[in-house]
Amino acid sequence: MIEGNRIVLRPIRLADREQTLSLRLDLEANRSYMGYPYPINEVSEERWIAGLYSEGTRTRIDLAIVDKKTGKVIGLIGVKELDTLHQRASFGILLKREYWRKGYAKDATILFFRYLFDEIHLHRVYLYVLLSNERAIALYKEFGFKREGILRKHYFQSGSFQDVLIMGLLRGEFENLHLNR
């Protein structure tokens, strides 16, 4: 468990399935975060959570973002494509809409990156974001992410193909930011 002032990052539990399911079924939130577009239900959500902690090579880390006041799951944060040899992973975050623009994503990301860089010893974190998602891009720039390229017409959404921006952050860049002091 990783504790901050307003939130806690902890492993996702089977008991969280109703909260995570409602979060992942929010189509508007999922569109802005390039989320999972296929239908899911309680059974598939339970299988997904159980699969996060199955035996085998760890290629991802998924945590619940929990509001300390209410104890409710307000989001998910994690990495996939975790490669410990090359010390890199692909980052993602999903937050309930009522928590947008209130600093929760920023708090969760700072806590999580400290964990990734200090405990997991990653050197690099990268992400994919819709070029049209200006709010997310501005947040990622605050953390020191650099623009690395564009995947043209890479993501199909709402009847058209969208450009996707690739951004990357190195451990030293994060450590040198004022956010980490």
N, C-alpha and C positions, 0 to 999 in steps of 0.2 A: 504494500500500500504506500502511495506517495501522497503526502498531505501538504496542502497549501492553506492560505488564509480562508478562502471561501469554498474550496472544492477539495475533493479527494479523488485520486486516480487509483482504481483497484481492479483486480480481475473481474471479468463479467461472470455472473453466477446464473445458474439455471433459474433461480427465483426472479431474476431480472427480465425474464423473457417477455412479459407483457409490456414492460417499459421500452425495451429495445425494439420490440416488434412495432409499437406505435411510432417510434422514432424512425425506423427504417421504412415504414409505410407512408411517411409524409412525403408526398410526391414533389411538392415545391422545394423542400429542403434537399431532397435527393437530386433533383435536377441541377441545382446550383453546385452541388458537390460531386456530380458525376456518379451518383449512387447506383445501386443495384436495381435495374428496371423490371425485373421479373416478379410475378406474384409470389408472395410468401405467406405462411400462416403459422400458427402456434407450433405445429409439428416440425416444420422446416426451421423455425427459429430455434427450437430446442436442439435439433440436430446440429445446427450451425454453432451454437454455444458449446455443446459437448465436443464438437470437433476441434474447437480452439485449443483444447488441452489434451488432445489425444497423443499417444506415444509417437515418436518419430522425430525427424529433423525439424527444428524450429525455423520456420521461414517467415513467421509473422509474430507480432505482439499486438494484442487487442486489449484495451482497458476501458472500463466504464468511467465516465466523468460524473461524479456524484456531488450534488449540492449539499454542503455540510449542514445548512439550516434545516432542510426538509428530508434529507436522506434519500432523495429521489435521483434516479439516473436521468441526467439532462443531456447526455451526449456520449459519443464513442470517440476514442482516439487510438491511433495505432500506426504500425508500419507493416508492410508486406515486402516481399522480395528481399527479406533480410539475408544478407550475405556477410557472415562473420570473417571470412577470409579476406574479402576486399573492404570490409568495414563500412558497408553502405546499406541503405534501406529506403523504400518509398513510403512517404508519409501521407496520412489522411486523417481528417477530423470531420465529425458530423455532430451538430449541436441543435437542440430543439429551438424552433424559431423564436419562442418567447424569451430566450436567453441571448439572442443575437444583439449585437451592438451594446453590450453591457460589460465587456471585458472578460467574460468567462472563457472564450476561445483563447484569448491572449494568456490568461492565467494557466489554463490547461496545457497550452503549447510550451510555455516556459518550463513548467514542471517536467513535462514529458521529455523535452530536449535535454534538460539536465540529466535525466535518467539515461537517455540514449547515449550521450557523450561521456558521462562520468562512470556509469555502471556497466553498460553494454560495450562501451569503448568503440562506438562508431566514429568514423572519420567524416562521413558524408551522409546527408539526408537529402533526398530529392522528392519532387512532387510534380503532379500533372494537374493543371487547373484550366478551366475554360477561359479563353482569352477575354470573353465578355464578363467574367466575374471580377469586376474591378475592386469590389470590397475585399474579397479574399486576397487578391494580388497585393493590395495595399498593406494588408496585415502581414503577409509573408515577407514583403520588403522591410517592414519594421523589424523582423527577426534577422534580417541580413541575407535573405535569399536573393540570389542573382538570377537574372534571366539567362537561360542557356539555349533556348531555341523554341521553334514553333513546329508542331505537328499539324500540317495543313489539312483541313477538312477531315479530322481524325475521329470525331465523336458525333454519332448520329443522335439528334435530339429534336423533338417537336417538329418532325418532318424535314429537317435540313441538317447538313453536316456542319459541325462547328470546329473552329481552330482551337488547339490545345497548347498552352504554354508549358514548357518544361522549366522548372526553377530548381536550383541547388543551393545547399548551404553546407559549408565546411565547419568542422568543430572550432577551429581558431576564429572564424568569422563570428560565430555565435558567442564565443567566450569574450571577444573584444567589444561586444555591444554593451551599452549602458544598462540594458535590461538585466544583464547577468550579474551586476554588481550589488 
